[in-house]
Every structure is written in C-alpha cells, then in structure tokens.
C-alpha cells in the first residue's frame, strides 16, 4: 500500500460527517419525546407513541434536508474556487440519459431482496410483514395506529443509512483506495463500510421495538453490495432498502 497517496483530508471530512450523523440520530429522539405532552389530550393519550414517532421522522427529514443543502452549497463553492464556471443562462442543458441497470445487476438485486424477505418471513411465520407489525401488542384499536409509527420512521431511517454508507465508503476509499489490487481494494472498502453501518446498527437494535431488529442489522452487510449493484444510485438504493424494511 502506498501511504504517500493516503487521502487524510477525505478521511477526516467523512469521519466528521459520520460523527455528525450519529449525534443527530442519537439526540433527536429526545427532542421528539419532549413533544409528548402536546398529544396528551388527543385520544386520551392513547396515540402519543404514534405522534412522537411522527415528530421524530419529521425532525430527521428536516435535518437530512439541511445537511444535503449545506453539502451542495459547499460543493458549489469549492467548484467555483477551483475555477469551474457555471453554464451561461439560456444555454441548453444536456438531457441526462436514464441509467438502465444491466440484467445481471437486476437479477442479483432481485435475488438479494427475495433472500432478505424469505429470512424475515420465516421469522414471522410467513405472514405479510406490514400486517404482522401492525398487529403486534394490540389491546385496542389505537395500538394499530401506534404500530404504524415504526413503518413511517423507516422513511427517514433509510435516508440515514444512505448518508452513513456514503460517509463510510468515503472513509474506506481514503484509506484503502491507494491499494493497487482492485479486488482487495474493493473488499476492504466493503468491509469498512459494513463495520461503520454496524455502528448505526447498535443504536438500531437498542432503539427498535422489533424482535427481529438484529436480522435487519445483519442485512447491512449486503447494503454496500446493493449500492454498488445500483451503480451508486441513491434513489434506486433507497427504494430497495425501504422495500426490504417494510416488507
């Protein structure tokens, strides 16, 4: 490994991003819980768990939106400093071609999705997972609505996974990107990204109300591969992992 090519700046930037993400993930639930008195009068406090999770999801989405906006502003500012000029107004922008994934990638993605669904399905007795989740610990009609909360939280949780994965890949590329052997470079970057995702998984296990939370954390080992199979398309990857989480 040629350590003279080690990208220390890239490593520090992505470590900083990861730390920021984890801090927000950890502290935001406490702010969401502080809103619980707002919902005491609604349905005799029976729906408070649902509303708290809804508030948490909204706060996470706002945080993610602000982070993405700030990162784009920083990138544009850096691009201007590097001498990259913006296209003149009125100039026709080239239409982006719709990226179509190769058949082998699609087959691999479908196989992984089916594998994940089968593993979870076996654990819940081959029931339909969204209905199974909604029927857990039900003593009244309100519990069905409260059980929708974790499903809604998945909307934001999957976005956090994308951001953490990208930061982890950035760290891995900074450290292992200098390796000459492509296969080993890919392996070590994948391993590092998986380990970083597992750090988020520790929080996920202790905060989740699901009895199969550990199973989903183990799926994190497949997420860097899925991201690569989608050709690092955030949108495609998001829809895939959201589907895995919900179904």
C-alpha positions, 0 to 999 in steps of 0.5 A, a space after each residue: 500500500 502506498 501511504 504517500 497517496 493516503 487521502 487524510 483530508 477525505 478521511 477526516 471530512 467523512 469521519 466528521 460527517 459520520 460523527 455528525 450523523 450519529 449525534 443527530 440520530 442519537 439526540 433527536 429522539 429526545 427532542 421528539 419525546 419532549 413533544 409528548 405532552 402536546 398529544 396528551 389530550 388527543 385520544 386520551 393519550 392513547 396515540 402519543 407513541 404514534 405522534 412522537 414517532 411522527 415528530 421524530 421522522 419529521 425532525 430527521 427529514 428536516 435535518 437530512 434536508 439541511 445537511 444535503 443543502 449545506 453539502 451542495 452549497 459547499 460543493 458549489 463553492 469549492 467548484 467555483 474556487 477551483 475555477 469551474 464556471 457555471 453554464 451561461 443562462 439560456 444555454 441548453 442543458 444536456 438531457 441526462 440519459 436514464 441509467 438502465 441497470 444491466 440484467 445481471 445487476 437486476 437479477 442479483 438485486 432481485 435475488 438479494 431482496 427475495 433472500 432478505 424477505 424469505 429470512 424475515 418471513 420465516 421469522 414471522 411465520 410467513 405472514 405479510 410483514 406490514 400486517 404482522 407489525 401492525 398487529 403486534 401488542 394490540 389491546 385496542 384499536 389505537 395500538 394499530 395506529 401506534 404500530 404504524 409509527 415504526 413503518 413511517 420512521 423507516 422513511 427517514 431511517 433509510 435516508 440515514 443509512 444512505 448518508 452513513 454508507 456514503 460517509 463510510 465508503 468515503 472513509 474506506 476509499 481514503 484509506 484503502 483506495 491507494 491499494 493497487 489490487 482492485 479486488 482487495 481494494 474493493 473488499 476492504 472498502 466493503 468491509 469498512 463500510 459494513 463495520 461503520 453501518 454496524 455502528 448505526 446498527 447498535 443504536 438500531 437494535 437498542 432503539 427498535 421495538 422489533 424482535 427481529 431488529 438484529 436480522 435487519 442489522 445483519 442485512 447491512 452487510 449486503 447494503 454496500 453490495 446493493 449500492 454498488 449493484 445500483 451503480 451508486 444510485 441513491 434513489 434506486 438504493 433507497 427504494 430497495 432498502 425501504 422495500 426490504 424494511 417494510 416488507 
